[in-house]
Amino acid sequence: MSATTAHSLTHDAALRRRARAVIPGGMFGHQNAASLPASFPQYLARGDGCHIWDADGNGYIDFMCSYGPIVLGHRHPAVDAAAARQQALADCQNGPSERMVELAELLVDTVDHADWALFAKNGTDATTICVTVARSGTGRKKVLVAKGAYHGAAPWCTPNPRGTTDADRAHLITYEYNDLASVEAAVAEAGDDLAAIVASPFRHDARFDQELVDPEFAVGLRRVCDTYDAALILDDVRCGFRLSLAGSWAPLGVQPDLSAWSKAIANGYALGAVLGNDRFRDGAKRIFVTGSFWFAAVSMAAAVATIETLREVDAVAIMTAAGQRLRDGLAAQAAAHGLAVNQTGPVQMPFLTFAGDEAFAMANVFTGEAATRGVYLHPWHNWFLSAAHTADDVDAALLVTDDAFAAVRRQFG
Ligand SMILES: Cc1ncc(COP(=O)(O)O)c(C=O)c1O
């Protein structure tokens, strides 16, 4: 775990070679082998709290949290115990267990705008169902999405349209995040066929500095949806339960009609959820959505324990404190090394870029050096804190990032 740990990835390299023979390209999606510096492992063996170990046994302080799901820490005892209790009974059956009702009740009690819940497996399921419910409820087709926003990997929303058809996105119209005039223009284009506006809680597009939502923009989206009788869909898949347990726009007083959830709701167990208000209850009743594993009880038991624990320990406050410590420490180190950096987004979901580093060359060196020395960051995707990150963990990570900044300075002057 320390800077003196030898960082060898020989087993990882062997696994990558084997994978190339039996997995197209060796890896798919955002884990594509070319997407991270060479000192990052592709294969991981285990996790504990905010620590992870790769297939070669190298340890890391984990600031990616599995790209969000791990909100309480890897192998959280209360979550894993609840999952194990349910596993001892049954997981995948002919129908759901009573955990599903408990979980729906808990979500409705926790998230301000929610009157009902339904469940799936992934964030893409959840955003796709939100759009389907909005169209079902309004009887209209056009959906507004922010340019460059990620809502999943289904044909209607994948950032790489290869293999999809124009028809898959025929009824999407884009707007610019935080720009109400562009929303009005998109609404005009939709005419009398506007079903929904989809928004993320803040702008967290990969490869860009993050941009917090302008509260007036959020209020404006609500107003536009009310005026045109359309659904406001909040894609809370990435931010959910890190900014506010009541929903990410609850602190702004802006309530969506529908919200999409996955990632953090079950601390790493596979689960997606759609939450909605009474206005869209009938729209939700009339659609057909299901999946072989969508009623599986273990992930629902894990979700109940996750949400209860998040509430009990005030996880958002813990993540905020740890995230602020990290941000302050990184800012001081970058300044001491004479490096201009941008730290953006909420401190619980931090991101750091180097000024003028359009090709992410400096970011690759910084995060690559950090990985070699036992801290798992990411060069072009936002990072995640969990409630398992203590001040000591952050301080240990900062010892490493100081060396990583020094490496950037040496290489780029
Ligand atoms: C904002 C947002 N929406 C939707 C998704 C899709 O979620 P999943 O990868 O679980 O399908 C993601 C995944 O990163 C996301 O960040």
The ligand as a MOL file (V3000), in Angstrom:
LIG
                    3D

  0  0  0     0  0            999 V3000
M  V30 BEGIN CTAB
M  V30 COUNTS 16 16 0 0 0
M  V30 BEGIN ATOM
M  V30 1 C -25.4700 9.4270 -15.0410 0
M  V30 2 C -25.5000 8.0010 -15.4610 0
M  V30 3 N -26.6350 7.4850 -15.9760 0
M  V30 4 C -26.7270 6.2140 -16.3650 0
M  V30 5 C -25.6500 5.3710 -16.2650 0
M  V30 6 C -25.7670 3.9420 -16.7120 0
M  V30 7 O -25.6580 3.0910 -15.6330 0
M  V30 8 P -25.2100 1.5570 -15.8170 0
M  V30 9 O -23.7760 1.6010 -16.2330 0
M  V30 10 O -25.4220 0.9440 -14.4890 0
M  V30 11 O -26.0930 0.9890 -16.8590 0
M  V30 12 C -24.4540 5.8470 -15.7230 0
M  V30 13 C -23.2830 4.9660 -15.6040 0
M  V30 14 O -22.1840 5.3920 -15.4010 0
M  V30 15 C -24.3700 7.1970 -15.3260 0
M  V30 16 O -23.2450 7.7060 -14.8010 0
M  V30 END ATOM
M  V30 BEGIN BOND
M  V30 1 1 1 2
M  V30 2 1 2 3
M  V30 3 2 2 15
M  V30 4 2 3 4
M  V30 5 1 4 5
M  V30 6 1 5 6
M  V30 7 2 5 12
M  V30 8 1 6 7
M  V30 9 1 7 8
M  V30 10 2 8 9
M  V30 11 1 8 10
M  V30 12 1 8 11
M  V30 13 1 12 13
M  V30 14 1 12 15
M  V30 15 2 13 14
M  V30 16 1 15 16
M  V30 END BOND
M  V30 END CTAB
M  END
